[in-house]
Amino acid sequence: MATRIEQDDPPFDVEARRLRLCRELLVERQIIARYLKKQDWSHAGWIMLLELYVADTVDKRLPVSSLGYASGVSIPTATRQTIEMESCKFVVRERDPHDGRRTNIALTARGRAILRCILDDYAKSRANA
């Protein structure tokens, strides 16, 4: 038996949902730019910072190769990105004590604080939308 739509149900407007999501993504980019002070912050860099934030909650460091895989970039690109993050004092790069060929990355207190501000502001903007 087919489900019938009640007269009170609002129409499902796919385009309106897409537009709302678009606006949310634009707000997200504005928030990121405000805290990271870069208009050209790459999507891969943002994904890496999110991965590092998640890892930080369990006191884990991530190798550059994992960050590259998670963000969809090559290891050399991930390395360049983490060096840039280090110059901004968002992360610290450390040699893996068990494998000298591997470099592990962790958030600094500054990086953690900035990500918390971004996430809080974004959550606030979504709640107000």
N, C-alpha and C positions, 0 to 999 in steps of 0.2 A: 504494500500500500504506500503510495506516495505521500511524503510529508507536505502538508500544506502550510503556506506562509500566512501568519496572522496579519490582519490589517494594521495592527499596532507596531509590527516589526519594521524598523527603519530599513531602507534598501541598502544592500551591501554595495558600497561604491569603491571598487578597486582603485580607480584613479585617485580618489580622495585620500586613500590610505597610502598610495605611492607618494603623493604630494606631501603628506604629513611626514613620512619617513625622510624624504628629500630635505625638508626643512630641518628635521632633527639632525641629520648628517651635517648640514651646513653649520648649525649651531655647535655641533661637536668640533668641527674644524676651527671655528672661531675660538672656542675655549682652549683647544690645544695650542693654537697660535699665541694666545694671550700668555699662557704659562711657559711655553717652550721658546717664545720670542723668535720664532722662525715661521715665516709664511710658507716656506718650501719644505717643511718637515715631511719626510716621505712616509708613505703608508707602511712600508716595511719597517721603518724605524719605530713607528707607533706600535705595530704588532710586537716588535721585540720588547719595547718597554712594558707592554701589557703582560707578555710572557714572563718577564723578569719580576713584575709585581706579584703575579700568582706564585712564582717560585719563592719569592721572598717571604711569603706567608708561612712557608714551611722551612725557612732558613736554608734554602737550596740555591746553589750557584748553577748556572747553565753554561755549557760549552758554546763557543761561537757557532759550531756546526749545528747545534740544536736550534739556535736562534735563526740561522739562515734557513733551515728546513721549515721552521714554523712560519716564517715570514715570506717564504717563497723566493728567496734570493740565493745567489751563490755564496760559498764560504768567503771568497775574497771581498764580495760586496758587504756581507755581514761583518767582516773584520773592519772594513773602512767605517761602517756605520757605528760599530762599538767604539772605535777610536774617537770618532766625533762625539759620541755620547760621553766618553771619558773626558774629553776636553771641556765639555759643558758641566762636568762634575756630577752627572746623573748616574754614572756607573763606575765601578772599579774593575779593572782587568787583573786577574791573578793566574799565575801558572798553576796547573793542576798538580798537587803534591804526589799523585800516583802515576802521572803520565806527563812528562816534561814537554811533550809535543802539543799538549792541549792547553788552551787558555779558557779559563772560566770567567764568567761575567756575573756580577751581583750589583744590585742597586745600592747607591749610597743613601745616607740619611736625607740628603737634598733630593735625590731622585724619588725616593719614597714619598716625601712630603709633597712634591710637585704632582705626582700621580694621584695622591689622595685628594688634592685640591681639584684637579681636573675631573676625577670621578665624582666628587661631591657636587661640583658645579653642574656637571652634566645630568646627574640624578635630579638636582633641583630644577633644571630647565625642563626636564621631561615631566616632572610633577606639575609644573606650572602650565604645561602645554594643554 
